[in-house]
């Protein structure tokens, strides 16, 4: 859907454009404004994609209004005066409609706007996707334990052990016991750092010391600790190990 605003001081011209807009299912008329000041307020409060903008208006011309906008929507000028066309296009207006405006000429301009908006939205979506991919995850989380929220730094976690509805987060110098399932905790942890290796164990990949047969060796309190690798998790773990193998 394309949100539209009409800016024209002539009621008849507004009505003609409104009638045309209503004929196009993709267009949504948000507001009709009789001058640039009204339009300026509308642009502050509404998400506008396309503006039909008259040039000769009282107080502020359409040309001067467009020059004042930092981030204007797509603009199609509507005017009875052809001599402003060059200046309009220098301001990057998409099109320039001369009154009286015919429906076929209106549709040609709208189709151009539609294509332009599709491109803009695709670029915007791609930028958002890049931002999302570039986001760094927090290197800690909070878990509820002993009637308080305890901060757990991921780098301090050696492994996590499941015990019915509780999990024990084993750290270098401490342990945190919290009431939740392994499945729910696993979903919250960054998958590039933590991996489920057994029904009852999640290991910090950075803390694996060795793979010994069907066991993962970690160092806990200065001693080797061996955690079993479950049959259903072995293939996934070995794939990660092989990617980082010389």
C-alpha positions as CSV (number, residue, x, y, z in Angstrom):
1,X,0.0,0.0,0.0
2,X,1.2,3.5,-0.9
3,X,0.3,6.3,1.4
4,X,-0.6,9.5,-0.4
5,X,-1.0,13.1,0.5
6,X,-2.6,15.8,-1.8
7,X,-1.4,19.4,-1.4
8,X,-3.4,21.9,-3.4
9,X,-5.2,25.1,-2.5
10,X,-7.9,24.5,-5.1
11,X,-10.8,22.3,-3.8
12,X,-11.7,21.2,-7.3
13,X,-8.2,20.1,-8.0
14,X,-8.2,18.2,-4.7
15,X,-11.4,16.5,-5.7
16,X,-10.1,15.4,-9.1
17,X,-7.0,13.9,-7.6
18,X,-9.0,12.2,-4.8
19,X,-11.3,10.6,-7.4
20,X,-8.3,9.3,-9.3
21,X,-6.6,8.0,-6.1
22,X,-9.7,6.1,-5.1
23,X,-9.6,4.3,-8.5
24,X,-6.2,2.7,-7.7
25,X,-6.3,-0.1,-5.1
26,X,-2.7,0.3,-4.1
27,X,-3.1,4.0,-3.2
28,X,-4.3,5.1,0.3
29,X,-5.2,8.8,0.6
30,X,-4.0,9.8,4.1
31,X,-4.8,13.5,3.9
32,X,-5.8,16.5,1.7
33,X,-4.0,19.8,2.5
34,X,-4.8,23.2,1.2
35,X,-1.3,24.7,1.8
36,X,2.3,23.8,2.5
37,X,2.1,24.4,6.2
38,X,-0.7,21.9,6.6
39,X,1.3,19.4,4.6
40,X,4.4,20.0,6.7
41,X,2.5,19.0,9.8
42,X,1.0,15.9,8.1
43,X,4.5,14.8,7.0
44,X,5.6,15.0,10.7
45,X,2.8,12.7,11.9
46,X,2.1,10.4,9.1
47,X,4.1,7.9,7.0
48,X,3.8,9.3,3.5
49,X,5.2,7.6,0.4
50,X,3.9,9.9,-2.3
51,X,2.9,13.6,-2.4
52,X,0.9,15.3,-5.1
53,X,2.1,18.8,-4.8
54,X,0.7,22.0,-6.4
55,X,3.2,24.7,-7.1
56,X,1.3,28.0,-7.0
57,X,-0.1,28.2,-3.4
58,X,-0.4,31.0,-0.9
59,X,2.2,31.6,1.9
60,X,4.7,29.0,0.5
61,X,4.9,27.7,-3.1
62,X,5.3,24.0,-3.7
63,X,8.8,24.6,-5.0
64,X,9.9,26.4,-1.9
65,X,8.2,23.8,0.3
66,X,10.0,20.9,-1.3
67,X,13.3,22.8,-0.9
68,X,12.6,23.0,2.8
69,X,12.1,19.3,3.3
70,X,15.1,17.3,4.5
71,X,13.7,13.9,3.7
72,X,10.7,14.4,1.4
73,X,8.5,11.6,0.1
74,X,8.3,11.0,-3.7
75,X,6.8,14.1,-5.3
76,X,4.6,14.5,-8.3
77,X,4.0,18.2,-9.1
78,X,0.5,19.2,-10.2
79,X,0.2,22.6,-11.8
80,X,-1.4,24.7,-14.5
81,X,2.0,26.4,-15.3
82,X,4.4,24.5,-17.5
83,X,7.3,27.0,-17.0
84,X,8.2,25.3,-13.6
85,X,8.9,21.9,-15.1
86,X,12.7,22.3,-15.3
87,X,13.0,23.6,-11.7
88,X,10.7,20.8,-10.6
89,X,12.9,18.1,-12.1
90,X,16.0,19.7,-10.7
91,X,14.5,19.1,-7.3
92,X,14.2,15.4,-8.2
93,X,10.4,15.4,-8.6
94,X,9.3,12.2,-10.1
95,X,6.8,13.7,-12.5
96,X,5.1,16.9,-13.5
97,X,1.4,16.8,-14.3
98,X,-0.2,19.8,-16.1
99,X,-3.8,20.7,-15.2
100,X,-6.4,19.6,-16.2
101,X,-4.9,16.2,-15.4
102,X,-6.3,13.2,-17.3
103,X,-6.7,9.8,-15.8
104,X,-4.3,8.1,-18.2
105,X,-1.6,10.7,-17.5
106,X,-2.2,10.3,-13.7
107,X,-1.9,6.5,-14.0
108,X,1.4,6.8,-15.9
109,X,2.8,9.0,-13.1
110,X,1.5,6.6,-10.4
111,X,3.0,3.6,-12.1
112,X,6.4,5.4,-12.1
113,X,6.0,6.1,-8.4
114,X,5.0,2.5,-7.7
115,X,8.2,1.2,-9.3
116,X,10.3,3.8,-7.4
117,X,8.7,2.9,-4.1
118,X,9.3,-0.8,-4.7
119,X,13.0,-0.1,-5.3
120,X,13.2,2.1,-2.2
121,X,11.5,-0.5,0.0
122,X,13.8,-3.3,-1.3
123,X,16.9,-1.2,-0.5
124,X,15.5,-0.4,2.9
125,X,14.8,-4.1,3.6
126,X,18.3,-5.1,2.5
127,X,19.8,-2.5,4.7
128,X,17.8,-3.7,7.7
129,X,18.9,-7.3,6.9
130,X,22.5,-6.2,6.8
131,X,22.1,-4.4,10.2
132,X,20.5,-7.5,11.7
133,X,23.3,-9.7,10.5
134,X,25.9,-7.2,11.8
135,X,24.4,-7.0,15.2
136,X,26.7,-8.4,17.9
137,X,25.0,-10.5,20.5
138,X,25.4,-9.6,24.2
139,X,28.2,-11.6,25.9
140,X,26.1,-12.2,29.0
141,X,22.6,-13.1,30.2
142,X,20.6,-13.0,33.4
143,X,19.0,-16.0,35.0
144,X,16.8,-16.3,38.0
145,X,18.5,-18.0,40.9
146,X,18.2,-17.7,44.7
147,X,15.2,-15.2,44.3
148,X,17.3,-12.8,42.3
149,X,18.5,-12.2,38.7
150,X,22.1,-13.4,38.5
151,X,24.4,-12.2,35.7
152,X,26.2,-15.0,33.8
153,X,29.0,-14.1,31.5
154,X,29.2,-16.5,28.6
155,X,33.0,-16.7,28.6
156,X,32.9,-17.9,32.3
157,X,30.5,-20.8,31.5
158,X,32.3,-24.2,31.0
159,X,29.2,-26.3,30.5
160,X,25.5,-26.6,31.5
161,X,24.0,-29.6,33.1
162,X,20.3,-30.5,33.1
163,X,18.6,-32.1,36.1
164,X,14.8,-32.5,35.6
165,X,13.4,-29.0,35.7
166,X,16.6,-27.4,36.9
167,X,19.8,-26.6,35.1
168,X,23.2,-26.1,36.7
169,X,25.5,-23.6,35.0
170,X,29.0,-24.6,35.7
171,X,31.5,-21.7,35.8
172,X,35.2,-21.4,36.6
173,X,34.7,-20.6,40.2
174,X,31.0,-21.0,40.8
175,X,27.8,-22.6,39.7
176,X,24.3,-21.2,39.2
177,X,21.2,-23.3,39.7
178,X,18.1,-22.0,37.9
179,X,14.6,-23.4,37.5
180,X,14.1,-23.9,33.8
181,X,14.4,-26.6,31.2
182,X,17.5,-27.3,29.1
183,X,15.4,-26.7,26.0
184,X,14.3,-23.2,27.0
185,X,17.8,-22.2,28.1
186,X,19.4,-23.6,24.9
187,X,17.0,-21.4,22.8
188,X,18.3,-18.3,24.5
189,X,22.0,-19.0,24.2
190,X,24.1,-17.9,21.2
191,X,24.4,-21.0,18.9
192,X,27.9,-20.0,17.7
193,X,29.2,-20.4,21.3
194,X,27.1,-23.1,22.9
195,X,26.1,-26.5,21.6
196,X,23.9,-29.3,23.0
197,X,26.0,-32.4,23.1
198,X,23.7,-34.7,25.2
199,X,20.2,-34.7,26.5
200,X,21.7,-33.5,29.8
201,X,24.6,-31.3,28.7
202,X,25.3,-28.1,26.8
203,X,28.9,-27.2,26.3
204,X,30.7,-23.9,25.6
205,X,32.6,-24.6,22.4
206,X,35.4,-22.3,23.4
207,X,36.0,-24.4,26.6
208,X,36.4,-27.8,24.9
209,X,39.8,-29.1,25.6
210,X,39.6,-32.3,23.6
211,X,37.4,-34.9,22.1
212,X,38.1,-38.3,23.6
213,X,36.1,-41.1,21.9
214,X,32.4,-40.3,22.7
215,X,33.3,-37.8,25.3
216,X,34.0,-34.1,25.4
217,X,36.9,-33.1,27.7
218,X,36.7,-29.7,29.5
219,X,38.8,-28.4,32.3
220,X,36.8,-27.8,35.6
221,X,38.7,-26.5,38.6
222,X,42.0,-27.4,37.1
223,X,41.0,-31.0,36.4
224,X,39.8,-32.8,33.3
225,X,36.1,-33.4,33.2
226,X,34.5,-35.7,30.6
227,X,31.0,-35.1,29.3
228,X,29.2,-37.7,27.2
229,X,28.2,-37.1,23.6
230,X,24.7,-38.2,22.9
231,X,24.1,-40.2,19.7
232,X,21.6,-37.6,18.4
233,X,24.1,-34.8,18.9
234,X,27.4,-36.4,17.7
235,X,27.1,-35.6,14.0
236,X,26.4,-31.9,14.6
237,X,29.3,-31.6,17.1
238,X,31.7,-33.4,14.8
239,X,30.8,-31.1,11.9
240,X,31.8,-28.1,14.0
241,X,35.0,-29.8,15.1
242,X,36.0,-30.7,11.5
243,X,35.4,-27.1,10.3
244,X,38.1,-26.0,12.8
245,X,40.5,-28.8,12.3
246,X,44.0,-28.6,10.8
